[in-house]
């Protein structure tokens, strides 16, 4: 079996950044013990904060349209520096994770013997794939982790996942509530995507999109042009378009343009990191709710979970070290650096 230290590094980095995408992780225990903040006396260390910042940075960069030659970290959004946005969101997420992890401990959440065995088996397999204990510990050290702190990280993550899943199961959303949410906050949109690639320059892609838009405005059938010209890899599996809400799952420029449309209306050209889009908003289909009901219910439960976390935060003692926070510089750490 291939021995791949880089794969291990990616695994550790992904685990530490997972909290940026979902509320399923309570933060890494890092050798750097200087605190950016404390939550009920529990430190959010500089190391934890750095890992969270890198995850938020990667997420924001993937979702943001960056012009050629522009530095992503130099950008501003609604008058606020991107670096400040990243720091604020990173700290907010870590605080939420800490208060929830503390609550899980208060409720006596623990792992079963079977769950512990599963963790141990995964660790043994990881060490074997790495080529042995020395290689394993070397990679951990590159992230500022010891084997002991990494084990604690895995255990804490597993306990928190149990806590999250338990709370989600306890929350209820009726079909009537979900349908009302779906009809008021979701939309369906089709689009024609013209991409920039080795055979198509940016200028040529934009010109092609403009040509198609002119045809649509002149009365040409949108669906026909979409089938003949769109480079969207999801077109075959989603011929009726995409159904989504304004939760950030779609690229921001695409999402904003789609929600600005009335049903039946076609957008101007919208540029994103994927290419040039022409978007048409369509009415939700009668069967759309049943097809998406579980997704809507899950999203509503997650919103309820976030509200629950806010109540925990309101009773927690949260202290931020303003000097440490303000002095923290947001920089992109390249893989292998």
Secondary structure, DSSP 4 states (H G I P E B T S, - for coil): ----HHHHHHHHHHHHHHHHHSS-------S---EEEEETTEEEEHHHHHHHHHHHHHHHHHHS---TT--GGG-EETTEEHHHHHHHHHHHHHHHHHHHHHHHHHTT----HHHHHHHHHHHHHHHHHHTSHHHHHHHHHHTT--HHHHHHHHHHHHHHHHHHHHHHHH----HHHHHHHHHHHEEEEEEEEE--BTTB-HHHHHHHHHHHHHHHHTT--HHHHHHHH---TTTTT-TT-EEEESSSSS-HHHHHHHHTSPTT-B---EEETTEEEEEEEEPPPTTHHHHHHHHHHHHHHHHHHHHHHHHHHHHS-EEE-HHHHHHPPP----TT-
